[in-house]
Amino acid sequence: MTETVLQVDHVSKVIGKKTILHDVSLSVERGEIFGLLGPNGSGKTTLIRTVVGLIKETKGTITVNGFPLKEQFTSAMKSIGAIIENPEFYDYLTGYQNLKHFANMHEGVTSERLDEVIALVKLENSIHAKVKTYSLGMRQRLGVAQAILHKPALLLLDEPTNGLDPAGMREFRTYLQTLCREEGISILIASHLLKEVEALCDRVGIIQDGELKAIQDLSPNRQDQGMYVEFEVSDAQKAADLLSQEFEVTMRSHIIDVAIVKEQIPAVNRKLVDSDILVYRITPVYETLEDSFMSVTEGEHHA
């Protein structure tokens, strides 16, 4: 049974006459990495800021780890760690001194916990160097360490890989996946980088003009969402005429694309063979995150 760590229900934010968020609903489960994907100005940062209480929602409710944000704000905030934009540190202090300073803001953060988070983000060899000597990637990792000192249930990250080179992005992605696995933390990450989100997240919400347009499951055990099946056949026209009575079918050369789920493949294959249509190849095809994103954004552009 899944446990919901973040529940956003019908949240809207209106400033003056401008709607920044419109009726956004989503959930993040325990140990899940959920991505918010959208172009700059789509509402990603506003939603993150609303979840951490920096912006007050106009309508809707937000629940964090079972605590309603409005009614039990302090308890909800204790369940959250966050990096909004770039993490800020005292550059003249060492990484360890910075973490010690932040640890004093939370009850119960022990020296053992400090060592634990330092090891999690692989900063053991540089933690006693001054932060002004850190690379951008090291600062980001120190920021994550600071955000999880108090063992939050939910980590919020807003464009965390901005400025990182490809190697740095991959390294940072590995640290986040380790956090989910070893700490059981849920992560909500906002980004405009499609490939990075696709490589990191279990599920992705596509946000455009303040509206959550679609949620796509990227996990290995996903269901047949956005699936169609390619059949390479001897007579595509005959096959299309036969199957279009029951299914959505498109045709190209000797291939027909049929909108079915995998459980229907044997029956469709038999129907083709029984109609003297030779089947040379059957290939299930899933809609990619890029397909979904382009469908949403191009649809908005042409509307």
ZITA-V15060 format. One record per backbone hydrogen bond with DSSP energy under -0.5 kcal/mol. CO is the residue of the C=O (numbers start at 1). NH is the residue of the N-H. If there is no record, write none. Layout:
# ZITA-V15060
co={CO,CO}
nh={NH,NH}
This chain:
# ZITA-V15060
co={3,3,5,6,7,7,8,8,9,11,12,12,13,13,14,15,17,18,18,21,24,26,28,28,29,32,32,33,33,34,35,35,36,37,39,42,43,44,45,46,47,48,49,49,50,59,61,62,63,63,64,66,67,68,72,73,74,75,76,77,79,79,81,83,83,89,90,91,93,94,95,96,97,98,99,100,102,103,106,108,110,111,112,113,114,115,116,117,118,119,123,123,126,127,129,130,131,135,136,137,138,139,140,141,142,143,144,146,148,153,154,155,156,157,157,159,161,165,166,167,168,169,170,171,172,173,174,175,176,177,178,179,179,179,180,184,186,187,187,188,189,190,191,192,193,194,195,196,197,202,202,203,204,204,205,205,206,206,208,210,211,211,214,216,216,219,223,224,226,228,229,230,230,231,231,232,232,235,236,237,238,239,240,242,243,243,247,248,250,252,254,255,256,256,257,258,258,261,262,264,265,266,267,268,269,270,271,272,272,273,276,278,278,281,283,285,288,289,290,291,292,293,294,295,296,297,298,299}
nh={5,30,65,28,9,63,10,26,61,24,58,59,20,21,16,18,19,15,20,13,11,8,5,6,32,34,187,202,203,189,37,205,191,207,42,210,47,48,49,50,51,52,54,55,53,12,9,69,7,65,67,68,64,72,76,77,78,79,79,80,153,154,156,85,158,91,93,132,131,98,99,100,101,102,103,104,105,106,109,110,114,115,116,117,118,119,120,121,123,122,126,127,129,96,95,133,134,139,140,141,142,143,144,145,146,147,148,149,151,186,81,188,83,159,190,162,164,169,170,171,172,173,174,175,176,177,178,179,180,181,182,183,184,185,184,31,155,34,189,157,36,159,38,194,197,198,199,200,201,218,219,35,206,216,37,207,213,214,211,22,208,213,206,204,218,222,225,227,287,285,258,232,283,233,256,280,281,239,240,241,242,243,244,245,246,247,249,259,257,255,233,252,231,258,250,229,260,264,265,268,269,270,271,272,273,274,275,275,277,276,278,234,280,232,230,228,292,293,294,295,296,297,298,299,300,301,302,303}
